[in-house]
Amino acid sequence: MKVGEFQMKMDAYLDEIKMELTGGVLDLELDDTQLQKIVNSSLREIQRYVCSTKIITIPYKKCIDLSEYKVNAVVRVYRANADGVFSESSASYSETDPMQVSLWQFTNSLGNMYNFTDYANRMISYSTMQQIQNTMSTDLNFYYQDDEKKLYVNTTVAEGSNITIEYVPRYDNVDEVKSDFWIDVIMRMSKATAKIVIGRMRKKYIQTNSLWQLDTDILTEGQTEINELREYLQKNTQLIYPMD
């Protein structure tokens, strides 16, 4: 784990839920196995709202197999390098803005620079060709096939050797979640669900003719909390992400 990175294990979820519901004094009707099922159920519901992303750089192919990366949705695709157009290893290439150079030469008393017109014409032709290519076929346009875990990437210029992919990961267990925000959301969902389960258990049998009665208000409390959380998540869903 990196320095400053927080990771919450299943045991920590269970301990906090128990403390919330019992205060460390009362007996809890649910055992650890039941509480784990509640936490896993909360993770499954929260997964559809997760928008935290990861980035990987891998060798480029027109069809990339992403099955080993547990991808829930591909967000963006970036060109890692562009071998064959302007290689990063080429010492002769200089990132010069032709319009800036043109302004400099017009204000310079020395007149036109040697071979500048030829260089500017080549740059204009290259830019025009890129515009035509992007009109016929969009560069780095992609399609992710979730069933087969295949990513198809289209390129209109030199492909390059690597490609960078930004994606939303799929979590198989809560131990993998490292975002403070989503850890908090999972915890809140788990607490509310646990209150609903306990409330329904207590509501089935109500003590009568006794000095005490089971607290069934916890059911209403849990339902209110989980409805508010679901409404918040739905309003703040990242709809711009291509989630299936």
Summary of the structure (lengths in Angstrom):
residues: 244
radius of gyration: 28.7
end to end distance: 30.7
largest distance: 106.8
contacts: 604
relative contact order: 0.20
helix: 45%
strand: 14%
